[in-house]
């Protein structure tokens, strides 16, 4: 018969409890978070300043947000969306579109580079997959990660 030390049993029990908490803890807030609460922390000031300048010069914020979304530039689209007075659903749809468009453009670029250099570019494809996941999360009203964190080499 195999004997397991009490220290190992305690550690296994601790991991089991932590794992159960992960699946039983209510992670949803009592009140759903607003678009602004979810996505404002992702945006750098430079994008906010750019959007505000464009609006001050008379640009239509909604047209600009949609244009940046079609160009696959979610940071710029988000900057305008945060300054607009439209519904959260409309904002989520435009921001999700920006991430989907960036994913499509990244896939095209990866394919182009693959043909040009005769080798795959998996990190570009990984970023595209992350953008698609972000788009789904945005449509569901969930938080997203701002960017993939790739550890430094060396």
C-alpha positions in Angstrom: 0.0 0.0 0.0 1.3 3.5 -0.9 1.6 6.0 1.9 1.0 9.6 1.1 2.5 12.2 3.4 0.1 14.6 5.3 1.8 17.6 3.7 1.0 16.3 0.2 -2.6 15.5 1.2 -2.9 19.1 2.5 -1.6 20.5 -0.7 -3.9 18.4 -2.8 -6.9 19.4 -0.6 -5.9 23.1 -1.0 -5.8 22.8 -4.8 -9.1 21.0 -4.8 -10.7 23.7 -2.8 -9.3 26.5 -5.0 -10.5 24.7 -8.1 -14.0 24.3 -6.6 -14.1 28.0 -5.8 -13.1 28.9 -9.3 -16.3 27.2 -10.6 -18.7 28.1 -7.8 -17.8 31.7 -7.1 -20.3 34.1 -8.6 -18.0 36.2 -10.9 -20.9 38.2 -12.4 -21.4 41.6 -10.8 -24.8 42.4 -9.4 -25.2 45.2 -12.0 -23.8 44.7 -15.5 -20.9 47.0 -16.2 -21.4 49.8 -18.7 -19.4 50.0 -22.0 -17.4 52.8 -20.5 -16.6 50.9 -17.3 -15.5 47.8 -19.3 -13.4 49.5 -22.0 -12.1 52.9 -20.9 -9.2 51.3 -19.0 -7.9 49.8 -22.2 -7.4 53.1 -24.0 -4.2 55.2 -23.9 -4.5 58.9 -23.5 -3.0 59.6 -27.0 -6.1 58.0 -28.6 -8.5 60.0 -26.4 -6.7 63.3 -27.3 -6.8 62.5 -31.0 -10.5 61.7 -30.9 -11.3 64.9 -28.9 -9.3 67.0 -31.4 -11.1 65.5 -34.3 -14.5 66.2 -32.7 -13.4 69.8 -31.8 -12.6 70.3 -35.5 -16.2 69.3 -36.4 -15.7 65.7 -37.4 -18.7 63.4 -36.9 -17.8 61.0 -34.1 -20.0 58.2 -35.2 -18.7 58.4 -38.8 -15.1 58.4 -37.5 -15.7 55.5 -35.2 -17.2 53.4 -38.0 -14.4 54.4 -40.4 -11.7 53.4 -38.0 -13.6 50.1 -37.3 -13.6 49.3 -41.0 -9.8 50.1 -41.1 -9.3 47.5 -38.3 -8.2 50.2 -35.8 -10.1 49.3 -32.5 -8.1 51.8 -30.4 -9.2 54.7 -32.5 -12.8 53.5 -32.8 -12.9 53.0 -29.0 -11.7 56.6 -28.4 -14.6 58.0 -30.5 -17.1 55.6 -29.0 -16.3 56.7 -25.5 -17.1 60.3 -26.5 -20.4 59.5 -28.2 -23.9 59.5 -26.7 -25.2 56.3 -28.3 -26.4 53.1 -26.8 -24.0 50.5 -25.4 -25.2 48.0 -27.9 -24.3 50.2 -30.8 -20.9 50.9 -29.3 -20.2 47.2 -28.7 -21.2 46.4 -32.3 -18.8 49.0 -33.7 -15.9 48.0 -31.4 -16.4 44.3 -32.1 -16.4 45.1 -35.9 -13.1 46.9 -35.5 -11.5 43.8 -33.9 -13.0 41.5 -36.5 -11.7 43.7 -39.3 -8.2 43.8 -37.7 -8.3 40.0 -37.5 -9.2 39.8 -41.2 -6.4 42.2 -42.2 -3.9 40.4 -40.0 -4.8 37.1 -41.6 -4.4 38.6 -45.1 -1.0 40.1 -44.1 0.1 36.7 -42.6 -0.8 35.0 -45.9 1.0 37.6 -47.9 4.1 37.3 -45.8 3.9 33.5 -46.0 3.9 33.7 -49.8 6.7 36.3 -49.9 9.1 34.6 -47.4 7.9 31.0 -47.8 7.4 30.5 -44.1 4.4 30.8 -41.7 3.9 33.7 -39.4 2.1 32.1 -36.4 2.2 35.2 -34.1 0.3 37.2 -36.6 -2.3 34.4 -36.8 -2.4 34.2 -33.0 -3.1 38.0 -32.7 -5.9 37.5 -35.3 -7.4 34.7 -33.2 -7.2 36.9 -30.1 -9.0 39.8 -31.9 -11.8 37.4 -32.9 -12.1 36.3 -29.3 -12.2 39.9 -28.2 -15.0 40.7 -30.7 -17.1 37.8 -29.3 -16.5 39.0 -25.7 -17.4 42.6 -26.6 -20.7 41.5 -28.1 -21.4 39.5 -24.9 -20.6 42.6 -22.8 -17.5 41.1 -21.2 -14.1 42.4 -20.5 -11.3 41.9 -22.9 -7.5 41.8 -22.7 -5.8 44.8 -24.4 -3.1 42.8 -26.1 -1.3 39.5 -26.1 1.6 39.5 -23.8 4.6 37.8 -25.4 7.5 37.2 -23.1 10.8 38.7 -24.1 13.4 36.4 -25.7 16.6 35.9 -24.0 
